[in-house]
Amino acid sequence: MLIYRAGKFAVVGVLVMVLSACSLFGGKAKQDEEAAKQKEQQTKAQSTGDQSIINQELKKQYDMYHEILKYRLDQQANMAKQTEERYKKLKEQSSKSSNQSNDKSSNKSRDTSSSSSDDTTKNDSEDESSSDS
């Protein structure tokens, strides 16, 4: 029975030592975690005001960026329209000039053909006059 009681005391003693070791080592880690959480919450509470200012500034910059992009897109669209209008004008001018040149060339060919016939007539008459002399 004495051995039985000594065994109980030994078991109880070991349990006490294990529990105290757990509370010392494990409890300290838990306390450190809780302290870290509290510090984190405090910094969040303090930085909330700072974050709202930062968020406002970031939002302003984001809006400015979008305005710049919109302006660039508008400018590109305007440039595309102007280029298209210039192309149409140049195409119209080229078609007009080609029509005019076709008209002039057809008039010139008519003039040339009539002048060539006049030249032939002149040459014939000159030949006749030179042969007479």
C-alpha positions as CSV (number, residue, x, y, z in Angstrom):
1,M,0.0,0.0,0.0
2,L,2.9,2.3,0.7
3,I,4.1,1.7,-2.8
4,Y,0.6,2.4,-4.1
5,R,0.5,5.7,-2.3
6,A,4.1,6.6,-3.4
7,G,3.0,5.8,-7.0
8,K,0.0,8.1,-6.7
9,F,2.3,10.9,-5.3
10,A,4.7,10.4,-8.1
11,V,2.0,10.5,-10.8
12,V,0.5,13.6,-9.2
13,G,3.9,15.2,-8.9
14,V,4.7,14.5,-12.6
15,L,1.3,15.9,-13.6
16,V,2.0,19.1,-11.6
17,M,5.4,19.5,-13.2
18,V,3.9,18.9,-16.7
19,L,1.1,21.4,-16.1
20,S,3.5,24.0,-14.7
21,A,5.9,23.5,-17.6
22,C,3.0,23.9,-20.1
23,S,1.8,27.0,-18.4
24,L,5.3,28.5,-18.3
25,F,6.2,27.7,-21.9
26,G,2.9,27.4,-23.6
27,G,1.2,30.2,-21.6
28,K,3.9,32.6,-22.3
29,A,3.6,32.1,-26.1
30,K,-0.2,32.6,-25.7
31,Q,0.4,35.8,-23.8
32,D,2.8,37.0,-26.4
33,E,0.2,36.3,-29.1
34,E,-2.4,38.2,-27.2
35,A,-0.1,41.1,-26.6
36,A,0.8,41.1,-30.4
37,K,-2.9,41.1,-31.3
38,Q,-3.5,44.0,-29.0
39,K,-0.6,46.0,-30.4
40,E,-1.9,45.2,-33.9
41,Q,-5.4,46.4,-33.1
42,Q,-3.9,49.6,-31.6
43,T,-1.8,50.3,-34.7
44,K,-4.8,49.6,-36.9
45,A,-6.9,52.1,-34.9
46,Q,-4.2,54.7,-35.1
47,S,-3.5,54.1,-38.8
48,T,-7.1,54.1,-39.8
49,G,-7.0,57.9,-39.8
50,D,-3.8,57.7,-41.8
51,Q,-5.2,55.1,-44.2
52,S,-8.2,57.1,-44.9
53,I,-6.0,60.1,-45.9
54,I,-3.8,57.8,-47.9
55,N,-6.9,56.2,-49.5
56,Q,-8.2,59.6,-50.4
57,E,-5.0,60.6,-52.1
58,L,-4.8,57.3,-53.9
59,K,-8.3,57.8,-55.2
60,K,-7.5,61.3,-56.4
61,Q,-4.5,59.9,-58.3
62,Y,-6.5,57.1,-59.7
63,D,-9.2,59.5,-60.9
64,M,-6.5,61.8,-62.5
65,Y,-5.0,58.7,-64.2
66,H,-8.4,57.8,-65.7
67,E,-8.9,61.4,-66.8
68,I,-5.6,61.4,-68.6
69,L,-6.4,58.1,-70.3
70,K,-9.8,59.4,-71.4
71,Y,-8.1,62.6,-72.8
72,R,-5.6,60.5,-74.7
73,L,-8.4,58.3,-76.2
74,D,-10.3,61.4,-77.2
75,Q,-7.2,62.9,-78.8
76,Q,-6.6,59.7,-80.7
77,A,-10.2,59.6,-81.9
78,N,-9.9,63.2,-83.1
79,M,-6.7,62.5,-84.9
80,A,-8.3,59.5,-86.6
81,K,-11.2,61.6,-87.8
82,Q,-8.9,64.3,-89.1
83,T,-6.8,61.8,-90.9
84,E,-9.8,60.3,-92.5
85,E,-11.1,63.7,-93.6
86,R,-7.7,64.6,-95.1
87,Y,-7.7,61.2,-96.9
88,K,-11.1,61.9,-98.3
89,K,-10.1,65.4,-99.4
90,L,-6.9,64.1,-101.1
91,K,-8.9,61.3,-102.8
92,E,-11.4,63.9,-104.1
93,Q,-8.7,66.2,-105.3
94,S,-6.8,63.3,-107.0
95,S,-10.0,62.1,-108.7
96,K,-10.7,65.7,-109.8
97,S,-7.2,66.2,-111.1
98,S,-7.2,62.9,-112.9
99,N,-10.6,63.8,-114.5
100,Q,-9.2,67.1,-115.5
101,S,-6.0,65.6,-116.8
102,N,-8.1,63.0,-118.8
103,D,-10.2,65.9,-120.2
104,K,-7.0,67.9,-121.1
105,S,-5.3,64.8,-122.6
106,S,-8.4,64.0,-124.7
107,N,-8.5,67.7,-125.8
108,K,-4.8,67.6,-126.5
109,S,-5.1,64.4,-128.5
110,R,-7.9,66.1,-130.5
111,D,-5.7,69.2,-130.9
112,T,-2.7,67.0,-131.8
113,S,-4.6,65.0,-134.4
114,S,-6.0,68.2,-136.0
115,S,-2.6,69.9,-135.9
116,S,-1.0,66.8,-137.3
117,S,-3.4,66.8,-140.2
118,D,-2.7,70.5,-140.6
119,D,1.0,69.7,-140.6
120,T,0.5,67.1,-143.2
121,T,-1.4,69.5,-145.4
122,K,1.3,72.1,-144.9
123,N,3.9,69.6,-145.8
124,D,2.1,68.5,-148.9
125,S,1.6,72.1,-150.0
126,E,5.3,72.8,-149.3
127,D,6.3,69.8,-151.3
128,E,4.2,70.9,-154.2
129,S,5.6,74.4,-154.1
130,S,9.2,73.2,-153.9
131,S,8.6,70.8,-156.8
132,D,7.2,73.7,-158.8
133,S,10.2,75.8,-158.3
